[in-house]
Amino acid sequence: MKPSLTTALHLLHGASSGALATHSTQLPDYPFASALPFVPDQGHRPVFLLSGLAEHTKNLIADPRASLLVTGTDAQNVLTGPRMTIMGDVIRVDPTPELAARYVRYQPDAQQYLELGDFAFFRLQPKRTRYIGGFAQMGWIEDAEWPQAAAFPWADEAALLARFEHALPAGARLLGIDCYGADLERDGRRLRLPFPDTCRSTEEIASRMESMRLHTV
């Protein structure tokens, strides 16, 4: 059964890190894999904060082609849990203040790296994705599908975050909200709260958020 883009996006938003494979400059034609944190941007594309001294950064500058492996956080057996490999180009980007703020919300430790000055933002533009959700649940998601994912402006997310930040129980933080669900962290654990269907407006999203009863999460 071919996976849906929505299913892949929930897996992406629920993960805080993945394995990024780049083309090695030290051993040409061989892949070089690194464990890295990432944050989805408003277009659901993985964004990394990379040091200029890191091997993977040097590799990407020489050849932007890469792949990111993302696995489910709750699976006890990696072979039966959901996972996907996103292939595409990883390019350096100049972040907007909103993107930088979103990154730090999801990855608070990044603030100290930003202060060092040697780190820069890179974004993976998906070209093709292989999703495996379990037995007989696998397939390809093509590059034309990713840009069709529903998204809304940064200002809308900021307004929703401000509206619902006080609705959470103690020890929980609201990280981000998008057309497909909300991302939270509670007691150091990432939580993805998917909406039952795609929301196309802030009013729809607000209604879904209210029905979730966040204080019980």
VOPAGU-2260 file (C-alpha; in pm, 1 decimal, decimal comma):
REM VOPAGU-2260
SITE   aa  ch    i         X         Y         Z
SITE  MET   A    0       0,0       0,0       0,0
SITE  LYS   A    1     145,3     334,4    -105,9
SITE  PRO   A    2     206,7     563,3     192,4
SITE  SER   A    3      50,4     907,6     206,0
SITE  LEU   A    4     249,6    1226,4     241,5
SITE  THR   A    5      51,5    1303,6     557,8
SITE  THR   A    6     176,3     983,8     722,7
SITE  ALA   A    7     534,6    1074,0     634,0
SITE  LEU   A    8     493,9    1426,0     772,2
SITE  HIS   A    9     371,9    1296,0    1107,6
SITE  LEU   A   10     680,6    1073,7    1132,5
SITE  LEU   A   11     904,8    1366,0    1039,4
SITE  HIS   A   12     750,7    1599,1    1297,3
SITE  GLY   A   13     762,5    1334,7    1568,8
SITE  ALA   A   14    1139,3    1285,4    1541,0
SITE  SER   A   15    1401,4    1516,5    1688,1
SITE  SER   A   16    1701,1    1369,4    1505,2
SITE  GLY   A   17    1802,5    1143,9    1218,8
SITE  ALA   A   18    2099,3    1002,9    1031,0
SITE  LEU   A   19    2223,7    1227,6     750,4
SITE  ALA   A   20    2430,9    1054,9     481,7
SITE  THR   A   21    2654,3    1277,5     268,0
SITE  HIS   A   22    2918,8    1212,2       1,2
SITE  SER   A   23    3258,3    1187,2     168,4
SITE  THR   A   24    3535,7    1417,7      52,4
SITE  GLN   A   25    3793,0    1215,1     248,1
SITE  LEU   A   26    3699,5     886,9      80,1
SITE  PRO   A   27    3536,2     982,2    -250,0
SITE  ASP   A   28    3228,1     789,8    -366,0
SITE  TYR   A   29    3162,5     653,1     -16,3
SITE  PRO   A   30    2870,5     770,1     200,6
SITE  PHE   A   31    2939,7     939,6     533,5
SITE  ALA   A   32    2659,9     917,1     791,5
SITE  SER   A   33    2611,5    1152,0    1087,1
SITE  ALA   A   34    2353,9    1159,4    1366,8
SITE  LEU   A   35    2205,2    1508,9    1366,3
SITE  PRO   A   36    1916,8    1702,2    1519,2
SITE  PHE   A   37    1679,5    1871,5    1277,0
SITE  VAL   A   38    1361,3    2077,7    1274,3
SITE  PRO   A   39    1090,3    2083,8    1004,6
SITE  ASP   A   40    1032,6    2431,9     861,9
SITE  GLN   A   41     691,3    2571,9     770,3
SITE  GLY   A   42     707,0    2373,2     444,3
SITE  HIS   A   43     783,0    2049,8     636,3
SITE  ARG   A   44    1140,5    2040,2     504,4
SITE  PRO   A   45    1415,7    1927,8     745,3
SITE  VAL   A   46    1644,9    2209,6     859,7
SITE  PHE   A   47    1986,8    2153,5    1020,4
SITE  LEU   A   48    2220,1    2381,5    1215,2
SITE  LEU   A   49    2569,3    2276,0    1109,4
SITE  SER   A   50    2921,7    2370,1    1210,6
SITE  GLY   A   51    3158,0    2475,6     935,6
SITE  LEU   A   52    3421,1    2245,5    1088,5
SITE  ALA   A   53    3206,8    1930,1    1067,2
SITE  GLU   A   54    3283,5    1665,6     806,8
SITE  HIS   A   55    2922,3    1649,8     690,2
SITE  THR   A   56    2922,9    2026,3     629,6
SITE  LYS   A   57    3236,5    2006,6     416,6
SITE  ASN   A   58    3081,1    1717,3     228,3
SITE  LEU   A   59    2760,9    1911,2     158,8
SITE  ILE   A   60    2947,3    2215,9      32,5
SITE  ALA   A   61    3128,7    1991,9    -213,5
SITE  ASP   A   62    2817,2    1791,8    -308,4
SITE  PRO   A   63    2470,1    1883,3    -176,7
SITE  ARG   A   64    2317,2    1543,6    -257,7
SITE  ALA   A   65    2226,7    1362,0      63,3
SITE  SER   A   66    1970,9    1141,4     235,5
SITE  LEU   A   67    1813,1    1162,3     580,1
SITE  LEU   A   68    1697,6     850,3     766,4
SITE  VAL   A   69    1419,7     913,9    1018,1
SITE  THR   A   70    1282,4     640,9    1246,5
SITE  GLY   A   71     984,8     622,7    1480,4
SITE  THR   A   72    1064,3     696,4    1843,3
SITE  ASP   A   73     828,5     441,1    2000,4
SITE  ALA   A   74     919,6     130,3    1801,7
SITE  GLN   A   75    1086,8    -144,1    2007,2
SITE  ASN   A   76    1193,9    -322,3    1689,8
SITE  VAL   A   77    1339,5     -97,0    1422,2
SITE  LEU   A   78    1235,3    -344,7    1151,3
SITE  THR   A   79     867,7    -330,6    1243,3
SITE  GLY   A   80     844,1      38,9    1328,0
SITE  PRO   A   81     792,0     324,5    1081,2
SITE  ARG   A   82    1091,5     479,1     911,6
SITE  MET   A   83    1174,0     670,3     596,4
SITE  THR   A   84    1468,4     789,3     393,1
SITE  ILE   A   85    1439,9    1134,0     237,8
SITE  MET   A   86    1671,9    1194,9     -56,7
SITE  GLY   A   87    1742,0    1541,3    -188,4
SITE  ASP   A   88    1974,6    1840,2    -189,1
SITE  VAL   A   89    2093,5    2004,2     132,9
SITE  ILE   A   90    2161,0    2372,9      71,2
SITE  ARG   A   91    2270,6    2650,8     303,7
SITE  VAL   A   92    1995,2    2905,4     373,2
SITE  ASP   A   93    1980,7    3246,2     536,3
SITE  PRO   A   94    1723,7    3198,0     811,9
SITE  THR   A   95    1442,4    3437,4     879,8
SITE  PRO   A   96    1401,3    3535,1    1246,7
SITE  GLU   A   97    1094,1    3310,3    1254,0
SITE  LEU   A   98    1285,7    3006,1    1130,4
SITE  ALA   A   99    1567,8    3064,7    1381,8
SITE  ALA   A  100    1315,3    3102,5    1663,9
SITE  ARG   A  101    1133,5    2785,0    1558,3
SITE  TYR   A  102    1460,6    2593,6    1549,3
SITE  VAL   A  103    1551,8    2701,3    1902,4
SITE  ARG   A  104    1203,1    2613,4    2029,9
SITE  TYR   A  105    1244,1    2258,0    1904,7
SITE  GLN   A  106    1615,9    2234,0    1984,2
SITE  PRO   A  107    1691,3    2463,3    2283,8
SITE  ASP   A  108    2058,4    2360,9    2294,5
SITE  ALA   A  109    2100,5    2526,7    1955,3
SITE  GLN   A  110    2104,3    2871,0    2118,2
SITE  GLN   A  111    2459,2    2819,7    2244,5
SITE  TYR   A  112    2572,8    2710,9    1897,7
SITE  LEU   A  113    2421,4    3017,7    1736,1
SITE  GLU   A  114    2622,6    3234,1    1974,0
SITE  LEU   A  115    2947,8    3073,0    1859,4
SITE  GLY   A  116    2912,5    3215,3    1509,1
SITE  ASP   A  117    3055,7    2911,7    1329,9
SITE  PHE   A  118    2717,0    2749,5    1269,7
SITE  ALA   A  119    2486,1    2796,0     972,3
SITE  PHE   A  120    2143,7    2672,1     867,8
SITE  PHE   A  121    2101,4    2414,5     592,6
SITE  ARG   A  122    1775,0    2281,9     448,0
SITE  LEU   A  123    1698,9    1951,0     280,5
SITE  GLN   A  124    1480,9    1990,8     -27,1
SITE  PRO   A  125    1317,2    1647,3     -71,8
SITE  LYS   A  126    1335,0    1485,5    -414,2
SITE  ARG   A  127    1222,6    1133,1    -338,0
SITE  THR   A  128    1125,3     959,4     -15,9
SITE  ARG   A  129    1103,9     590,4      68,6
SITE  TYR   A  130     856,8     529,2     350,7
SITE  ILE   A  131     818,0     197,2     532,8
SITE  GLY   A  132     537,6     171,0     786,2
SITE  GLY   A  133     547,8    -203,8     844,1
SITE  PHE   A  134     470,7    -522,2     655,2
SITE  ALA   A  135     331,0    -444,8     306,8
SITE  GLN   A  136     315,9     -74,2     396,8
SITE  MET   A  137     585,4      85,4     190,7
SITE  GLY   A  138     634,3     295,0    -116,2
SITE  TRP   A  139     781,8     605,6    -272,9
SITE  ILE   A  140     675,8     965,2    -222,7
SITE  GLU   A  141     781,9    1172,3    -523,3
SITE  ASP   A  142     929,7    1522,1    -522,4
SITE  ALA   A  143     616,5    1674,8    -675,3
SITE  GLU   A  144     410,7    1570,8    -371,2
SITE  TRP   A  145     611,5    1750,5    -102,0
SITE  PRO   A  146     546,0    2108,0    -222,9
SITE  GLN   A  147     173,6    2026,5    -221,9
SITE  ALA   A  148     173,1    1983,5     156,5
SITE  ALA   A  149     -55,4    2232,1     328,1
SITE  ALA   A  150     124,5    2515,4     506,0
SITE  PHE   A  151      51,5    2861,3     644,1
SITE  PRO   A  152     256,6    3176,3     719,7
SITE  TRP   A  153     485,0    3213,1    1019,6
SITE  ALA   A  154     259,6    3482,8    1162,7
SITE  ASP   A  155     -32,1    3239,4    1183,5
SITE  GLU   A  156     174,9    2987,6    1375,5
SITE  ALA   A  157     297,6    3258,6    1613,3
SITE  ALA   A  158     -60,7    3363,3    1685,9
SITE  LEU   A  159    -167,5    3003,3    1752,4
SITE  LEU   A  160     131,1    2938,8    1979,9
SITE  ALA   A  161      50,5    3247,8    2184,0
SITE  ARG   A  162    -313,6    3142,8    2206,4
SITE  PHE   A  163    -250,3    2790,3    2332,2
SITE  GLU   A  164      77,9    2810,4    2523,9
SITE  HIS   A  165    -105,4    2845,8    2856,8
SITE  ALA   A  166    -335,2    2548,5    2789,7
SITE  LEU   A  167     -63,0    2290,5    2854,6
SITE  PRO   A  168      -2,6    2097,6    3177,4
SITE  ALA   A  169     306,6    2154,1    3390,8
SITE  GLY   A  170     626,3    2024,4    3230,0
SITE  ALA   A  171     496,1    2055,3    2873,6
SITE  ARG   A  172     603,1    2295,3    2597,4
SITE  LEU   A  173     427,0    2370,2    2271,2
SITE  LEU   A  174     693,4    2356,5    1999,1
SITE  GLY   A  175     504,4    2413,9    1677,5
SITE  ILE   A  176     168,7    2395,4    1502,7
SITE  ASP   A  177      98,6    2315,2    1139,2
SITE  CYS   A  178    -193,3    2215,6     917,1
SITE  TYR   A  179    -156,1    1847,7    1008,5
SITE  GLY   A  180     -96,1    1854,2    1384,3
SITE  ALA   A  181      89,2    2000,6    1680,3
SITE  ASP   A  182     433,3    1923,6    1824,1
SITE  LEU   A  183     486,8    1920,1    2199,6
SITE  GLU   A  184     756,9    1825,9    2442,1
SITE  ARG   A  185     674,6    1691,0    2786,0
SITE  ASP   A  186     933,6    1581,0    3040,9
SITE  GLY   A  187    1197,5    1570,7    2767,7
SITE  ARG   A  188     991,3    1353,8    2530,4
SITE  ARG   A  189     867,3    1466,9    2189,3
SITE  LEU   A  190     495,8    1422,8    2121,9
SITE  ARG   A  191     320,9    1456,5    1787,6
SITE  LEU   A  192     -52,6    1522,9    1811,8
SITE  PRO   A  193    -199,2    1459,9    1465,5
SITE  PHE   A  194    -523,3    1620,7    1355,7
SITE  PRO   A  195    -785,4    1376,1    1220,9
SITE  ASP   A  196    -777,8    1562,7     890,1
SITE  THR   A  197    -588,0    1846,8     725,6
SITE  CYS   A  198    -676,7    2196,0     845,7
SITE  ARG   A  199    -664,1    2476,9     589,9
SITE  SER   A  200    -714,4    2780,5     812,8
SITE  THR   A  201    -614,0    2905,8    1156,1
SITE  GLU   A  202    -978,0    2886,5    1262,9
SITE  GLU   A  203    -989,9    2515,8    1178,9
SITE  ILE   A  204    -662,7    2455,0    1360,4
SITE  ALA   A  205    -777,2    2646,7    1667,6
SITE  SER   A  206   -1094,1    2438,1    1676,4
SITE  ARG   A  207    -891,9    2116,2    1657,7
SITE  MET   A  208    -653,9    2232,9    1927,3
SITE  GLU   A  209    -941,3    2318,4    2159,4
SITE  SER   A  210   -1100,5    1976,7    2107,4
SITE  MET   A  211    -775,6    1803,2    2199,2
SITE  ARG   A  212    -795,0    1918,9    2560,9
SITE  LEU   A  213    -424,2    1993,7    2582,2
SITE  HIS   A  214    -429,5    2015,2    2960,4
SITE  THR   A  215    -469,4    1635,7    2970,7
SITE  VAL   A  216    -176,8    1557,1    2738,0
